[in-house]
Structures are given as structure tokens and as C-alpha cells.
Amino acid sequence: MYLVESKGGAIACMLVALLFLGTWPAILALLERRGRLPQHTYLDYSFTNLLAAVVVAFTVGQIGESKSNMPNFTTQLFQVVFIPELPSIDQEVIQRFSAISHLKRQIQYLGWVFPHDTPITYDGLEALLLSAERRLNEYHHHLLDNTLIALNALRPRSSRCGFPFGRCGGAQGRSPIASSGLRTGQLALYMFAMAGGVFLSLGNLATQYAFALVGLSVTEVITSSVAVVLGTTLNYFLDNRINRAEILFPGVACFLIAVCLGSAVHYYNAADNAKKLQGLPNNDKAEAGDSEKPSYRETVSNQDGMKDSESGSYRMDKARVGSANYLIELEETRAIKVFGKSISLGLSITFFAGVSYSLFSPAFNLATNDQWHVMKEGVPHLVVYAAFFYFSLSFFAMAVILNVIFLYHPVLNLPKSSIKGYLKDWNGRNLAFLAGLLCGLGNGLQFMGGQAAGYAAADCVQALPLVSTFWAILFFGEYRRSSKRTYALLVSMLCMFMVAVAVLIASSGQRKTE
């Protein structure tokens, strides 16, 4: 299994993850603007997201030799670790015999039976071990052989002799590995990883609808800020303060400042758009939804036949990007109609997504590092690739369940669809597949970097509005033809985000690996 151990490698993983995780939201927003149903897009996206996790796990997770404390991915894929429970035996009693290799093997065999067909009990085994310990302490090595002979005499002489309730030569006993007193040591860690996948799936699904209602840039700003403030704080304490607080928390403060600036950008940009729409003639406002009626349109010639990034079609004339007519055209073509929708609805969905994002990384952190000491000492934790696989598996399951429901019971007045309609919809499917691959690889790189440098520092990828805003301006024309005040706030927001990313990366520590 390949493990990122250097701080430089961890930072490289986080930066690439930042690029990937900032790009896939723009692709989903683009497909929605082109009119593709978000349910269809998210199902395609979920399939390749899971595919990315499988590829990473079976390639990078298999590099190198498997170690006892750090097994390869396939070793843990379907592994359930069973640990025998010995309620009446003090674990320290067994540990004190660890220096005597022969005696330790006999104890760990857990196949002792008393002479004369006496039933096995935990109390009897404990008394036997304590008695053997007293003899060893008293006579030292010259009685070691005699003690081992006495203990060897208690080994089961029949394959039907079991532990703890079997009788030699009597009732058929069960193997100690199959007894009811066993527990599944790693089940709780699997559940933590899968809970993280559920949280991320809910967050991504919510943001897909928030992109239309609130806008790509402001959605990413709010969700990232909530995730950093809540999630980074949780990860800082879970990681036993591996990151430097004097640098980490000023970075969180920078995110909060950027949030304020981003909110101001959204407010003034919305005001700019309202002024643009007010400047339209009355007949344009009333007949904007009727493409057959003539109206004044501010257009730009497209004589070279350039392909429109919004609609994916070739047009000779189109509305100038950022103009009022452009906004009206976008409303006509997009899948989620936003005119007349409540602003509070979009913000509520956005904050819900942010809270979901803030919980998935700490859940994954618990799965791989077991800060709550769920596992018994000496049992290996989940490797990052096994946890990532189960994380992505639950992500996929939640995405499929919710979106199949949304096909037949859509939200936000979207048209109904069906499984058959989804399978036939190939418009934009390649882009949805690409978005899923980018998200899956980005999450994997974030977790690999966080395993080495601390998950609090890995949350610097929540500065993905840097990337998303770039795509929004370049392809979607957001903030195009806005006021100088809006541009000034936009530049200030981006600068503050860059400072926040740098500060969070600088706060990264290095996890000690055994």
C-alpha cells in the first residue's frame, strides 16, 4: 500500500485535489444550464465517482508489501476482525507472558481443557495462568520446562474439544474463532467511513440544486466556509492538535472574512442584474418566455460558428454575455427555473450542504485513525484506501436511492422522469461522467494528504471557490458587465481565499506512522 508520508507529498495531493474538487461543480452547473435534469446528471456522476474509488483502491492501495499494522487494500476489503472475548481474564495477565514465546503460543491457542473431562471455564483458565505465573516468578528458568510440560498436558486431545464450553471426547465444541463471545472489531470503523460517504452525498446533492438558486460562486463560498469553520475545528481536536493552532485558526478567520466578502459580491451582483432587467422594454419583460414574439435583443454576432458553452449548439447570433437578454435566455433553457423562487430557499439548501460537508471529513478521520479507541490494542486500523472504498460505496448507495426517488417525485417543480428516461438521456452524459471522476479522485487525494499532514490542513481544499469562481467567470459569464464595486469585492474575495489556502497549508503537521 502506498502511503504519503512526506509533508511535500501531502501538500501536492491537496493542491491537485483543490483543482479537481473545484472543477466538478462547474460541470454539474453547466449541464443544468443546458437543460439536463439534475437527477440524470447526479446518477451518472455517482457511477464514475464510485469507479474512481475502486481504481484508486485496487492500484495505489495495492502498491508495496502488506504489513501487519498497515495491510493492503484487498486484505481489508472483506475483512472482519474477530477478537475473542475473555471476560474473566485480565488482559494484563496474558501480556505478562508475552516474553515467553512458547507459553504465549499455548495461551493464545485458547484450546485448554482440564483433565478428567472437566468442563472449561474462564475462571479456571485464569486460575491456571496465575498459578503458572507464581511458579515462574518463584523458581525462574529451572522450572520453566516443568511448567511447559504441565501446560502442554492440558492441550485438547480431541478435535471435538472446544472452548469455552466443550468437553474432551464429549459434546461437539465450537472453534474459539467461531464462538458467540467474539466481536467484530472493525465494524464501527466501517460505519464511520460509510457515514462520511452519506454526509458527502447529501452535501453534493444539495449543492447541485443550490447552484441554480443561489449561483455557483456564492454557493461554493458559503458551503466551504461552513465546512472549514465546523469541520476543521473538529478535525483539529480529533488529530490531537497535529496542526499548529497559531496558524490554523487565523486561516479559518480568513475564510470567514472571505465569506463576508462573497456575500457582498452576491448581494451587489444581484442588484446589478435587477437593474439590467429593469432596463428592458415592458413588452420584453412580459413576453420573455415567448420565443416566437419579436423583442429587442442585445446580441453579438457569431460569424465563425463558435459553439455556445451554455447550450452546446451552434448559433449565429446570441445575447451578449451578462446582458438582461442573456439572463432571460438562460432562464428559458435551464432545467431548474429560478425566477420567482425564494432567496431563503436557496440559502437554506446551501447551509444544509455546508453542514453536511463539515461532517464527512471528521467521520472519515475517525474511520482511519480511531481516535475514540474503538479497536482493541494491536488490531490494525482501516487503511485509507479501504475506508475510501466503503466511503464511496455508501456515497453511491445514498445517491442512487435519493435520485431514483427524485425521478418519480421531483422537487422544485422539475418534470417527472423514469429509469427508462434516464437510460435514454445521453445528452451531456460524458460531462457528468467526467465530473464524477474528478470528484472521486479529488476526494481520494484529499484523504491521502490528510492522512499524512492532518485532516484539518487537508480541509484547505474547501477553498475550491477559487477554482469554481474562475470557471464561473470564464464559461458562465458570472459578474460579466457588473459594476466596479462588484468587481472590487470579487477581487478582494479571491485574494482572501488565496491567503486562507496558504495559511491552512502552512499549518499542516506530519502524522507519526508506525
URJO-V923569 format. One record per helix or strand of 3 or more residues. SS is the DSSP state (helix for helix, strand for strand). FROM is the first residue (numbers start at 1). LEN is the number of residues. If there is no record, write none. Layout:
ss = <SS/SS>
from = <FROM/FROM>
len = <LEN/LEN>
This chain:
ss = <helix/helix/helix/strand/helix/helix/helix/helix/strand/helix/helix/helix/helix/strand/strand/helix/helix/helix/helix/helix/helix/helix>
from = <7/38/73/82/91/101/122/176/182/187/216/245/282/299/317/324/343/384/419/429/455/484>
len = <27/25/5/3/6/9/31/3/3/28/23/34/5/3/3/10/27/25/6/25/21/23>
